[in-house]
C-alpha cells in the first residue's frame, strides 16, 4: 500500500463490546526477583446481537503473521474477525506467549527467530516464485487462487503482507506454556 493511499478503516457498528485480558503465566526466578512468564494476551469482540451460542476462538499458528490478518487483509479489506462478529459470533484471538502483546523474557523463554523472508513467502504462500526445492512444492500448490494481486515481491499487496510479518519464538517450554494458556482461556470462556 502506498503512503499516499487513504488509511483503511472499518465499521465497528456490529461490535457491542470489546475487551482484552491475559491468561496463563507463572512467576519465574529467585525470590524478590521474580518475573511473569508464559502469559498470553487475548482480545475479544462481542457483537451487539449474539446470534450463536458458541464463540469463535481463533487459534492461529505462528506462520509469521500473528493475529493481524484476522483484522485486515493485505489488500485492505476487513479480515475474518469482522466477518464472524458481523455474523453474530463472539470472537477471541490471541498473541501466543513471547509474541506480540504477550511478554517475552530474553534468555529464559528461548530465542527469537526472524520473520520468514519475502522470497519464501512468495514461494510457499502466494505462488509468486516457483519452488526452489521439492519441499516447497506440493500437488495442490498451483490450485491456490485466493491471493490478491500478483503475489510477487514489488506488488503493493505483497509488499504490505511482508510488512506485517512478525518474529517467532522457539524454546523448550513455549509449547507447554502456550497449551496451558489456551486451556485456561477455553476454561474461562466455558464458565457460566
C-alpha positions in Angstrom: 0.0 0.0 0.0 1.3 3.4 -1.0 1.8 6.0 1.7 -0.5 8.3 -0.4 -3.5 5.9 -0.2 -6.1 6.5 2.5 -5.7 4.7 5.7 -8.2 1.8 5.7 -10.8 1.9 8.4 -13.8 -0.5 9.0 -17.2 -0.1 10.5 -17.5 -1.4 14.1 -21.3 -0.9 14.0 -21.9 -4.5 14.9 -19.5 -4.7 17.7 -21.2 -4.2 21.0 -18.3 -4.6 23.4 -14.5 -5.2 23.1 -12.1 -6.3 25.8 -8.6 -7.7 26.3 -7.1 -9.8 29.1 -4.2 -12.1 29.8 -4.3 -15.9 30.7 -1.6 -18.3 31.7 1.7 -17.3 33.1 3.7 -18.2 36.2 6.3 -16.4 38.2 9.9 -17.3 37.4 13.1 -16.5 39.2 14.7 -16.1 42.5 12.5 -14.7 45.4 12.4 -11.0 45.2 13.4 -11.0 41.5 10.5 -13.0 40.0 9.1 -12.1 36.6 5.9 -13.3 35.0 6.4 -15.6 32.1 4.2 -17.5 29.8 1.2 -15.2 29.9 -0.9 -14.8 26.8 -2.7 -11.7 25.5 -6.3 -12.3 24.4 -8.7 -9.9 22.7 -12.5 -10.4 22.5 -15.2 -8.8 20.4 -18.8 -9.3 21.3 -21.4 -8.4 18.7 -24.4 -6.2 19.5 -26.6 -9.1 18.7 -25.2 -12.5 19.6 -26.8 -15.0 17.1 -24.7 -18.1 18.0 -24.4 -19.7 21.4 -20.7 -20.7 21.0 -17.9 -18.3 20.3 -15.2 -18.5 17.7 -11.7 -18.9 19.2 -9.0 -18.1 16.6 -6.0 -20.3 17.5 -3.7 -19.1 14.7 -0.4 -20.7 14.1 2.9 -18.8 14.2 3.2 -18.6 10.4 4.9 -15.3 10.9 1.7 -13.2 10.8 0.3 -13.2 14.4 -3.3 -12.1 14.6 -3.0 -9.2 12.3 -4.5 -10.9 9.2 -7.7 -11.5 11.3 -8.1 -7.7 11.4 -7.2 -6.7 7.8 -6.2 -8.4 4.6 -3.1 -7.2 2.7 -5.3 -5.6 0.1 -7.1 -3.5 2.8 -10.3 -5.5 3.2 -11.7 -6.3 6.7 -10.3 -9.6 8.0 -12.1 -12.7 9.3 -12.6 -11.1 12.7 -15.1 -8.7 11.2 -16.8 -11.5 9.1 -17.5 -13.5 12.2 -18.5 -10.7 14.6 -20.8 -9.3 11.8 -22.4 -12.7 11.6 -23.2 -12.6 15.3 -20.4 -14.6 16.8 -18.4 -13.6 19.9 -14.8 -14.0 18.9 -11.5 -14.4 20.7 -8.0 -14.1 19.3 -4.6 -14.1 20.9 -0.9 -13.4 20.8 0.9 -16.6 21.9 3.4 -16.3 24.8 6.5 -14.4 23.7 4.9 -12.8 20.7 3.0 -9.5 20.0 1.4 -8.2 23.2 2.5 -11.2 25.2 5.7 -10.8 27.2 9.0 -12.5 26.2 11.8 -13.0 28.6 15.2 -13.0 26.8 17.5 -15.8 27.9 14.6 -17.6 29.6 11.8 -18.2 27.0 14.1 -19.3 24.2 15.3 -17.4 21.2 13.7 -15.0 18.8 13.5 -16.4 15.2 13.4 -13.8 12.4 10.3 -13.4 10.2 10.2 -15.5 7.0 11.9 -14.0 4.0 9.8 -12.4 1.3 11.3 -14.9 -1.1 10.0 -17.8 1.0 6.6 -16.1 1.4 6.3 -15.7 -2.4 7.4 -19.2 -3.0 5.2 -21.0 -0.5 2.2 -18.8 0.2 1.5 -16.5 -2.7 2.8 -18.6 -5.6 4.8 -15.6 -6.8 8.0 -17.6 -7.2 8.5 -21.1 -8.5 9.6 -23.6 -5.7 13.3 -23.7 -5.2 13.2 -27.2 -3.5 10.9 -30.2 -3.7 10.0 -29.5 0.0 8.4 -26.1 -1.2 6.2 -27.8 -3.7 3.1 -30.0 -3.3 0.5 -31.3 -5.7 -2.2 -28.7 -4.9 0.2 -25.7 -4.9 -0.9 -24.4 -8.3 -4.6 -24.6 -7.4 -4.1 -21.6 -5.0 -6.3 -18.9 -6.4 -7.1 -16.7 -3.4 -4.1 -14.4 -3.3 -5.0 -10.8 -4.4 -2.5 -9.1 -6.8 0.5 -10.9 -8.3 1.9 -12.5 -5.2 5.3 -11.2 -6.2 7.8 -9.0 -4.4 7.3 -5.4 -5.6 3.5 -5.8 -5.9 2.0 -3.3 -3.4 -0.3 -6.0 -1.9 2.6 -8.5 -1.4 4.8 -5.8 0.0 2.2 -4.8 2.5 1.9 -8.5 3.5 5.7 -8.7 4.0 5.4 -5.6 6.3 3.1 -7.5 8.6 5.4 -10.4 9.1 6.5 -10.9 12.7 9.2 -12.8 14.5 8.7 -16.3 16.0 10.0 -17.6 19.3 11.5 -21.0 19.9 12.2 -22.5 23.3 11.8 -25.8 25.0 8.9 -24.7 27.3 7.0 -22.4 25.0 4.8 -25.1 23.6 3.6 -26.2 27.0 3.1 -22.6 28.1 1.0 -21.9 25.0 -1.1 -25.0 25.6 -1.6 -24.2 29.2 -2.7 -20.6 28.4 -5.1 -21.8 25.7 -6.6 -24.4 28.1 -7.1 -21.6 30.7 -8.7 -19.4 28.0 -11.1 -22.2 27.0 -12.0 -22.9 30.6 -12.6 -19.3 31.2 -14.9 -19.0 28.2 -16.8 -22.1 29.3 -17.7 -20.6 32.7 -21.4 -19.9 33.1 
